[in-house]
Amino acid sequence: MSRSRKRMPGSTWCCCKSQKKGKQASSRKFRRKAHVLLHQGNDHLLPLKSFEVMSPWDLGGDGKAFFGFHPEEEWYVKLMRK
């Protein structure tokens, strides 16, 4: 896998390489809220999307950005490594 490269030049802005922990916490909150509401009999209050339970801004990083194609630049080569 030494020649393995990302396909699209995009990444998060700061603080983390992945938003995995935040996505796991969001899914856990979503499932818990749905479980509690079902047992209370409030089917009409069930959340439809995960952002109804937890804000996407609470995840790690500051969102993703597209950096464009610059294959001759040193920072681009470093960014495209997995």
C-alpha positions in Angstrom: 0.0 0.0 0.0 3.0 2.3 -0.3 1.5 3.8 -3.5 -1.9 4.3 -2.0 -3.3 7.8 -2.5 -6.5 9.7 -1.8 -8.7 10.4 -4.8 -9.9 13.9 -4.0 -7.8 16.6 -2.4 -10.0 17.5 0.5 -9.5 17.5 4.3 -10.7 18.9 7.5 -9.5 22.4 8.5 -8.1 21.9 11.9 -7.6 19.9 15.1 -8.2 16.4 13.7 -7.8 14.1 10.7 -11.1 12.4 11.3 -14.6 13.1 12.6 -15.1 9.5 13.7 -15.5 10.1 17.4 -18.0 12.8 16.9 -20.0 10.8 14.4 -20.1 7.8 16.9 -21.3 10.1 19.7 -24.0 11.6 17.4 -25.2 8.1 16.3 -25.3 7.0 20.0 -27.4 10.1 21.0 -29.7 9.6 18.0 -30.4 5.9 18.8 -30.8 6.6 22.5 -33.4 9.4 21.8 -35.3 7.2 19.4 -35.3 4.3 21.9 -36.6 6.5 24.7 -39.3 8.1 22.6 -40.6 4.7 21.3 -40.9 3.4 24.9 -42.8 6.5 25.9 -45.2 6.1 23.0 -44.2 9.4 21.3 -43.8 8.0 17.8 -44.6 11.3 16.2 -41.6 13.0 17.9 -39.0 10.7 16.6 -36.0 12.5 15.0 -35.6 11.9 11.3 -32.0 13.2 10.9 -29.0 13.1 13.2 -28.6 16.9 13.2 -32.0 17.1 15.0 -30.3 15.6 18.0 -26.7 16.9 17.7 -25.3 19.8 15.8 -22.8 19.0 13.0 -20.6 21.8 14.4 -20.0 19.8 17.5 -18.0 17.2 15.6 -14.2 17.4 15.5 -12.6 19.8 13.0 -14.1 22.7 11.3 -15.7 21.0 8.3 -14.1 19.8 5.1 -12.6 21.8 2.3 -11.5 21.1 -1.3 -7.9 22.3 -2.0 -7.8 21.9 -5.8 -5.3 20.0 -7.9 -1.7 21.1 -7.5 0.4 17.9 -8.2 3.7 19.8 -8.4 3.4 21.4 -5.0 5.0 19.8 -1.9 2.0 20.4 0.4 -0.3 18.7 -2.1 1.8 15.6 -2.2 1.8 15.4 1.6 -2.0 16.0 1.8 -2.8 13.2 -0.7 -1.0 10.6 1.3 -3.3 8.3 3.4 
